[in-house]
Amino acid sequence: MPCFCPHRLFLLSGILLSFHTYAAPLRTAYYESPPTAYIQGRQITGVCPDLLQAISKLEPQLQFRGQKQMTSLIAVDTRLQNGSYDVACGLARTPQRESYSHFQGKLFTIEHKVLVRQDDNINISSLAELASLSAQSPVIVRRGSVFASWLKQHGVTVDDSSDSNEINLRKLALGRGRFYYSADYHLKHQRDQHHYQSQTRILPAAFYSQPVFLVTAKTLAASQRQQLDNAFEELQRNGTLERIRRKYGIYEN
């Protein structure tokens, strides 16, 4: 005969409560885009890893799975869209991303800039000039990036055959393109990391400015999005987000 055992009911209710209190970790992964996330030694570092760690420390119910994984930007977008990722970090807003994502909190603002070789005395200040020159020398840009779509919208011929930052930088240095278009912080970090400071220079003109965000999939529960919002706002309020930015050389006005 089945036994009615109050202590077993108590144990079961405790287990159910723990499942309710501690939700499954939010699925994520990083794509290489300094200073948001990049590999240093054998570790993934950057604004985004530090931010997610700070969120988990502040709000223990918000844990993340996949923080030791680096993947491609295209894969991040695809998995946000199909719901196999819950969170992504360091993405700019686009109409396509808005169809499957929520933009939770602004990390910082990037400026679109151009990198050229040091021995090239070119100086341009408009997308119209870049579009004209790109007919003879397509602009190197990362495949799947917001920069690629932005340039195409403005009539610029691009070479977006690679989603590797290092390969794209090497293309420029080897003369397989005249211009490399990306974010200001990204270009500076890439030059420093791969020791191209003496071989390349960043042109002074900023062609566009836009923020990058912490992003969630629309498939994520509204209650969890609200928890993320609350944690992000607290990190802004208590100065943690600003300290993370400055650690990686980012200074917002």
C-alpha positions, 0 to 999 in steps of 0.5 A, spaced: 500 500 500 502 506 498 505 510 504 503 517 505 509 520 508 509 528 509 517 528 509 517 526 502 512 531 500 516 536 503 522 534 499 518 534 493 516 541 494 523 543 496 525 540 489 520 544 485 521 550 489 529 550 487 527 549 479 522 555 480 527 559 483 534 557 479 532 557 472 536 554 467 542 557 464 541 562 459 544 560 452 550 564 449 556 564 445 561 570 443 563 572 436 570 575 436 570 583 435 575 586 440 573 589 445 567 586 446 570 579 446 576 576 443 581 571 445 587 573 449 592 567 451 587 561 452 582 565 455 576 569 452 576 576 455 573 583 453 567 587 455 561 582 454 565 576 458 566 581 464 559 584 463 555 577 463 560 575 469 557 581 473 550 580 471 551 573 474 554 576 481 549 581 482 543 576 480 545 569 481 538 567 478 541 569 471 547 564 469 549 563 462 552 557 459 556 557 453 561 563 455 567 559 454 565 558 446 567 563 440 563 562 434 562 566 428 557 572 427 553 569 422 552 563 427 550 568 433 545 571 428 542 564 426 541 561 433 538 568 436 533 567 430 532 560 431 531 560 439 537 556 440 541 562 443 537 566 449 542 572 449 548 575 445 552 581 447 555 586 442 550 587 437 548 593 433 541 594 431 539 592 424 532 591 421 533 584 420 535 583 428 529 587 430 525 581 427 527 576 432 531 580 438 530 585 443 535 590 445 536 590 452 541 595 454 547 599 450 554 597 452 557 603 448 557 607 441 562 605 435 564 609 430 565 606 423 572 608 420 577 606 415 584 603 416 589 603 410 596 602 409 601 607 412 604 608 405 597 610 402 597 617 402 589 617 401 584 621 405 577 621 404 571 623 409 565 621 405 561 615 403 560 617 396 568 618 396 569 611 398 563 608 394 567 611 388 574 608 389 571 602 391 569 600 384 577 599 383 578 596 390 573 593 393 572 595 401 574 589 405 569 588 411 567 582 415 562 577 412 555 578 416 557 584 419 553 591 420 558 594 416 557 590 410 550 591 409 551 599 411 556 599 405 552 596 400 546 600 402 550 606 400 553 603 393 560 601 396 563 595 393 565 590 398 569 584 399 566 580 404 569 574 403 571 572 410 568 573 417 575 572 420 578 579 423 585 577 422 584 574 415 581 581 413 587 585 416 592 581 413 589 582 406 590 589 407 597 589 409 598 584 403 595 589 398 589 585 397 585 591 398 586 598 399 581 599 405 578 595 411 572 598 414 570 596 421 569 600 428 574 604 431 575 600 437 576 594 433 581 597 428 585 599 434 585 593 437 586 589 431 592 593 429 595 593 436 594 585 437 597 583 431 603 588 431 600 592 424 601 599 428 607 601 423 604 598 417 597 601 417 593 607 419 586 609 421 583 615 417 580 620 421 573 621 418 567 617 422 562 615 417 557 613 422 556 612 429 551 607 432 550 603 439 552 596 440 547 592 445 546 586 450 541 582 446 536 577 447 532 572 443 524 574 442 523 566 444 526 568 451 521 569 457 519 576 458 520 575 466 527 573 464 528 579 460 526 583 465 531 580 470 536 582 465 534 589 464 534 590 472 541 587 473 543 591 467 540 598 470 543 596 477 550 595 473 549 602 470 547 605 476 553 603 481 558 604 476 560 597 474 559 598 467 563 604 466 569 600 470 568 595 465 568 600 459 574 603 461 578 597 463 578 596 455 579 603 453 572 605 452 570 612 454 563 614 453 561 622 453 
